[in-house]
């Protein structure tokens, strides 16, 4: 343990002496104040909040990603090239300890910079502003739904012969992708129902439902309907009166006594308008439940950002242990770029049956890269923070456990296998 702390403190000291830590802090604070002046919003409070969170905190996170990645790839590679790593390894220090201590030191630097930026954001924000749990309907996973649809799809005479001859795994993947955008239709005077997993007793006030409607002709039209939310013996209601192709938020009012039991919530929408409506239950239906304030949400978002920085540091140290620094930086940069682009590529070009062989290979590689980089690309605390959507505690705990503890330890062990081989060479 003493060896860990010695290497940890040496890495921090090096950052202080090289003035890189001071420069990071100064640049981050300057950007937090400059971003709201450089970017123009839409004139609304929500727009100003989005700029403050996305561009201010997001800019600091991007700056940290680049700087920590550059430092991490050189943490071992630079010392090895300058023959200083051999001096460290002469002492009875395990290679794993060297790699893990450097990862944690870089993560601590990132945590300090993010903490300063978060304090600036907290000072100019209303910390008591409420955030909300965003609940989605309880539904089978896209994979489960695809398995149910597969037999009917393959037995349909209109299914193209090319699809029938394709591998089952390919067809299932396409069906799973399409299930995300599957529309439910509710005709006039018909009712749709969805079930939500309740996080506990629901409050009297503050509940609302967020919906987005469209119709068969994709044109704007009047929407009228009634909402009913039932949890045990308790009932909430709300009226919908708006136009399609817009996200509407309908507040709910309690109309019956509160039940002490905690059961799943059932939401029903009755279409009382003149035309049929359509919506995607996986994307267009949410139950919004009051949570705590913006201050606590900011802390949870901060922890997720620190976890992201820790994972980036671990990847950089691992690459630097096995590659030269220029190659490690190039590899890490390409991996980050792919992690950002691959989800949109997969969503826009999901059907590999209609592509040529070269494009199909590219989609396969992109899909594999998306799976590998999912721990980084799936972290979106800033989007939730700007929308006052609760960054959930369970998600934070899982992200911190994986990205701060498990992944760095695994990558440190793998780096330890590479260090002696590169030192010998």
C-alpha positions in Angstrom: 0.0 0.0 0.0 2.9 2.4 0.8 4.2 1.8 -2.7 0.8 2.8 -4.2 0.7 6.1 -2.3 4.3 6.9 -3.2 3.7 6.5 -6.9 0.3 8.3 -6.5 1.9 11.3 -4.8 4.8 11.4 -7.3 2.3 11.6 -10.2 0.4 14.4 -8.5 3.6 16.2 -7.7 4.7 15.9 -11.3 1.4 17.5 -12.5 1.9 20.4 -10.0 5.5 21.0 -10.9 4.9 20.9 -14.6 2.0 23.5 -14.0 -0.3 21.3 -16.0 -2.7 21.0 -13.1 -2.7 24.8 -12.5 -3.3 25.4 -16.2 -6.2 22.9 -16.3 -7.8 24.6 -13.3 -7.4 28.1 -14.8 -8.6 27.0 -18.2 -11.6 25.3 -16.7 -12.7 28.2 -14.6 -12.2 30.6 -17.5 -14.3 28.4 -19.8 -17.1 28.1 -17.2 -17.5 31.9 -17.2 -16.8 32.4 -21.0 -19.1 29.8 -22.4 -22.4 31.5 -21.5 -21.1 34.7 -23.1 -19.9 33.0 -26.3 -23.0 30.9 -27.0 -26.4 32.4 -27.6 -29.5 30.6 -26.4 -33.1 30.7 -27.5 -34.0 33.4 -25.0 -35.7 31.0 -22.6 -34.6 29.9 -19.1 -34.3 26.3 -20.3 -32.1 27.4 -23.2 -29.8 29.3 -20.9 -29.6 26.3 -18.6 -28.7 24.0 -21.4 -25.9 26.3 -22.4 -24.6 26.5 -18.9 -24.6 22.8 -18.5 -23.8 21.4 -21.9 -21.3 24.0 -23.1 -19.8 25.0 -19.8 -19.5 21.7 -17.9 -19.4 19.8 -21.1 -16.5 21.9 -22.4 -14.6 21.2 -19.2 -15.3 17.5 -19.5 -14.1 17.5 -23.1 -10.9 19.4 -22.1 -10.3 16.9 -19.4 -10.8 14.0 -21.8 -8.1 15.2 -24.1 -5.6 16.2 -21.4 -6.1 13.2 -19.2 -5.8 10.9 -22.2 -2.6 12.6 -23.4 -1.1 12.3 -19.9 -2.3 8.7 -19.4 -0.8 7.4 -22.6 2.5 9.0 -21.6 2.4 8.0 -17.9 4.3 4.8 -18.6 5.5 5.2 -22.2 7.3 8.5 -21.5 9.1 7.1 -18.4 10.1 4.0 -20.4 11.4 6.0 -23.3 13.5 8.2 -20.9 14.8 5.2 -19.0 13.1 6.3 -15.7 10.7 3.5 -15.5 13.6 1.0 -14.9 14.5 3.0 -11.8 11.0 2.6 -10.4 10.9 -1.1 -11.2 14.3 -1.8 -9.4 12.4 -1.3 -6.2 10.1 -4.1 -5.0 7.0 -2.7 -6.6 4.5 -4.8 -8.5 3.8 -3.7 -12.1 0.1 -3.7 -11.3 0.6 -1.2 -8.4 2.6 1.1 -10.7 -0.2 1.1 -13.4 -3.1 1.4 -10.9 -1.5 4.2 -8.9 -0.9 6.2 -12.0 -4.6 5.7 -13.1 -5.9 6.8 -9.7 -3.6 9.8 -9.7 -4.9 11.0 -13.1 -8.5 10.3 -12.0 -7.9 12.4 -8.8 -6.6 15.3 -11.0 -9.7 15.0 -13.1 -11.9 14.9 -10.0 -10.3 18.0 -8.7 -10.8 20.0 -11.9 -14.4 18.8 -12.2 -15.1 19.7 -8.6 -14.0 23.3 -9.2 -16.1 23.5 -12.3 -19.1 22.0 -10.5 -18.7 24.6 -7.7 -18.8 27.4 -10.3 -22.0 25.8 -11.8 -23.6 25.4 -8.3 -22.9 29.1 -7.4 -24.8 30.4 -10.4 -27.7 27.9 -10.3 -30.7 27.4 -8.1 -29.8 24.4 -6.1 -33.3 23.9 -4.9 -34.7 23.6 -8.4 -36.5 20.2 -8.4 -35.5 17.3 -10.7 -37.6 14.4 -11.6 -37.4 10.6 -12.1 -38.1 9.9 -15.8 -39.9 6.5 -15.8 -40.4 4.5 -19.0 -43.1 1.9 -19.5 -42.4 -1.7 -18.4 -41.9 -3.6 -21.7 -40.1 -6.6 -23.0 -36.5 -5.9 -24.1 -36.0 -5.3 -27.8 -34.3 -8.7 -28.0 -37.3 -10.4 -26.4 -39.7 -8.7 -28.6 -37.6 -9.6 -31.6 -37.8 -13.3 -30.7 -41.6 -13.1 -30.5 -41.8 -11.4 -33.9 -39.3 -13.6 -35.6 -41.6 -16.6 -36.4 -44.4 -14.4 -37.6 -42.1 -12.3 -39.7 -40.4 -15.3 -41.4 -43.8 -16.9 -42.0 -45.2 -13.8 -43.7 -45.4 -14.4 -47.5 -44.5 -10.7 -48.1 -41.1 -11.1 -46.3 -38.4 -10.8 -49.0 -36.6 -14.0 -50.0 -33.3 -12.3 -49.2 -34.4 -11.8 -45.6 -35.5 -15.5 -45.3 -32.1 -16.6 -46.4 -30.3 -14.4 -43.9 -28.8 -15.6 -40.6 -31.2 -15.6 -37.7 -28.9 -13.4 -35.7 -29.0 -10.8 -38.4 -32.8 -10.8 -38.7 -33.2 -10.7 -34.9 -30.9 -7.7 -34.7 -32.9 -5.8 -37.3 -36.1 -6.6 -35.6 -34.7 -5.5 -32.3 -33.6 -2.2 -33.8 -37.1 -1.7 -35.4 -38.8 -2.4 -32.1 -37.4 0.8 -30.7 -39.4 2.8 -33.2 -42.5 0.6 -33.2 -45.7 2.7 -33.1 -48.9 2.0 -31.2 -52.1 3.4 -32.6 -55.0 4.6 -30.6 -58.3 5.2 -32.5 -61.0 7.7 -31.5 -62.6 6.7 -28.1 -60.0 3.9 -27.7 -57.6 3.5 -24.8 -54.0 2.6 -24.5 -52.5 1.4 -21.2 -48.9 1.3 -19.9 -47.4 -0.1 -16.7 -44.6 1.7 -14.8 -42.4 0.3 -12.1 -43.1 2.5 -9.0 -40.0 3.7 -7.0 -42.1 4.0 -3.9 -45.3 5.8 -2.7 -46.1 8.6 -5.3 -46.6 12.1 -4.0 -49.9 14.0 -4.0 -48.6 16.8 -6.3 -45.9 17.2 -8.9 -46.7 14.1 -11.0 -46.8 14.6 -14.8 -46.8 12.7 -18.0 -44.7 13.5 -21.1 -46.0 12.4 -24.4 -45.3 12.9 -28.1 -48.0 12.2 -30.6 -48.1 11.9 -34.4 -50.6 10.5 -36.9 -50.6 8.4 -40.0 -50.0 11.3 -42.3 -47.3 13.0 -40.2 -49.2 16.3 -40.2 -50.1 18.6 -37.3 -53.5 18.0 -35.9 -55.5 18.6 -32.7 -55.1 16.2 -29.9 -57.7 15.6 -27.2 -57.7 12.9 -24.5 -57.9 12.0 -20.9 -55.1 10.5 -18.7 -55.7 8.2 -15.7 -52.9 7.0 -13.4 -53.8 4.3 -10.9 -51.6 3.0 -8.1 -53.5 0.7 -5.8 -56.5 2.7 -4.6 -55.1 6.0 -5.7 -56.0 7.8 -8.9 -54.6 10.8 -10.7 -56.0 12.4 -13.8 -55.1 14.9 -16.5 -56.4 16.3 -19.7 -54.6 16.5 -23.0 -55.3 19.3 -25.4 -52.5 20.1 -27.9 -51.2 19.4 -31.4 -49.3 16.5 -32.6 -45.6 16.4 -33.5 -44.7 18.2 -30.3 -43.6 17.0 -26.9 -46.3 17.8 -24.4 -46.2 17.6 -20.6 -49.5 17.1 -18.8 -49.7 17.6 -15.0 -51.7 15.1 -13.1 -54.1 15.9 -10.2 -55.0 13.4 -7.5 -58.7 12.6 -7.5 -58.9 9.8 -4.9 -57.4 8.7 -1.6 -53.7 7.6 -1.4 -53.0 4.0 -0.9 -50.4 2.9 1.6 -49.3 0.0 -0.5 -46.6 0.3 -3.1 -47.6 -1.4 -6.4 -46.9 -0.8 -10.1 -48.5 2.2 -11.6 -50.9 1.9 -14.6 -51.3 4.8 -16.9 -54.2 4.9 -19.4 -54.8 7.4 -22.2 -58.2 7.7 -23.8 -58.3 9.4 -27.2 -61.3 11.7 -27.3 -60.3 13.6 -30.4 -61.5 13.2 -34.0 -58.6 11.3 -35.5 -56.4 8.3 -34.6 -53.1 9.0 -32.9 -49.8 7.2 -32.9 -46.8 7.1 -30.5 -43.8 5.0 -29.8 -44.1 3.6 -26.2 -40.4 3.1 -25.8 -39.5 6.7 -26.8 -42.7 8.9 -26.5 -44.2 7.9 -23.1 -42.7 8.9 -19.8 -44.0 9.3 -16.2 -42.3 12.1 -14.4 -42.0 11.7 -10.6 -40.6 14.5 -8.3 -37.2 13.7 -6.9 -34.7 15.9 -5.0 -33.1 19.2 -6.0 -30.6 20.3 -8.6 -27.8 20.4 -6.0 -28.0 16.6 -5.4 -28.4 16.0 -9.1 -25.3 18.0 -9.8 -23.3 15.8 -7.3 -24.5 12.6 -8.9 -23.7 14.0 -12.4 -20.2 15.0 -11.1 -19.6 11.4 -9.9 -20.5 10.0 -13.3 -18.1 12.4 -15.0 -15.4 11.4 -12.6 -16.1 7.8 -13.4 -15.8 8.6 -17.1 -12.4 10.3 -16.6 -11.2 7.4 -14.5 -12.0 4.9 -17.3 -10.3 7.1 -19.9 -7.2 7.3 -17.7 -7.2 3.5 -17.4 -7.5 3.0 -21.1 -4.7 5.5 -21.7 -2.3 3.9 -19.2 -3.0 0.5 -20.7 -2.3 1.6 -24.2 0.8 3.5 -23.1 2.1 0.3 -21.4 2.0 -1.7 -24.6 2.6 1.0 -27.3 4.8 4.0 -27.9 3.2 7.2 -26.9 2.4 8.6 -30.4 0.7 5.3 -31.4 -1.1 5.1 -28.0 -2.5 8.6 -28.4 -3.6 7.9 -32.0 -5.3 4.6 -31.0 -7.1 6.2 -28.0 -8.2 9.2 -30.1 -9.7 6.9 -32.8 -11.4 4.8 -30.1 -13.0 7.9 -28.6 -14.1 9.2 -32.0 -15.7 5.8 -32.8 -17.4 5.7 -29.4 -19.1 9.0 -30.2 -20.0 8.2 -33.8 -20.9 4.5 -33.8 -24.4 4.8 -32.1 -25.6 7.3 -34.7 -24.1 5.2 -37.5 -25.9 2.1 -36.2 -29.2 3.9 -35.8 -29.1 5.5 -39.3 -27.9 2.4 -41.1 -29.3 -0.6 -39.3 -30.2 -2.8 -42.3 -27.0 -4.5 -43.4 -29.1 -6.7 -45.8 -29.5 -3.8 -48.1 -25.8 -2.8 -48.3 -22.9 -4.2 -50.3 -20.2 -6.4 -48.8 -17.8 -3.5 -47.9 -20.5 -1.5 -46.1 -21.7 -4.7 -44.3 -18.2 -5.2 -43.0 -18.0 -1.6 -41.9 -21.3 -1.9 -40.0 -20.1 -5.1 -38.3 -16.9 -3.4 -37.2 -18.8 -0.3 -36.1 -21.3 -2.4 -34.1 -18.4 -4.3 -32.4 -16.7 -1.0 -31.5 -20.0 0.3 -30.1 -20.2 -2.6 -27.8 -16.6 -2.2 -26.6 -16.9 1.6 -26.1 -20.5 1.5 -24.6 -19.2 2.2 -21.0 -18.0 5.7 -22.2 -20.6 6.6 -24.8 -23.6 5.6 -22.6 -22.7 8.1 -19.9 -25.0 11.1 -20.4 -25.3 12.9 -17.1 -25.1 16.4 -18.6 -28.1 15.8 -20.8 -30.2 14.7 -17.8 -28.8 17.5 -15.7 -29.9 20.2 -18.2 -33.3 18.7 -18.6 -33.8 18.4 -14.8 -34.0 14.6 -15.2 -32.8 12.7 -12.2 -29.4 11.1 -12.5 -30.3 7.9 -10.7 -28.4 6.7 -7.7 -28.3 3.1 -8.8 -26.9 4.1 -12.1 -24.2 6.2 -10.4 -23.3 3.4 -8.1 -22.9 0.9 -11.0 -21.0 3.4 -13.1 -18.6 4.2 -10.3 -18.1 0.6 -9.4 -17.3 -0.4 -13.0 -15.4 2.6 -14.2 -13.5 3.6 -11.1 -12.8 0.2 -9.5 -13.3 -2.9 -11.8 -12.2 -1.6 -15.2 -9.0 0.3 -13.9 -8.0 -2.8 -11.9 -8.5 -5.1 -14.9 -6.6 -2.7 -17.2 -3.8 -2.3 -14.6 -3.3 -6.0 -14.5 -3.2 -6.2 -18.3 -0.8 -3.3 -18.4 1.4 -5.2 -15.8 1.7 -8.0 -18.3 2.9 -5.6 -21.0 5.3 -3.5 -19.0 8.1 -6.0 -18.5 8.1 -7.0 -22.1 8.5 -3.5 -23.3 11.1 -2.7 -20.7 13.2 -5.7 -21.9 12.9 -4.6 -25.4 
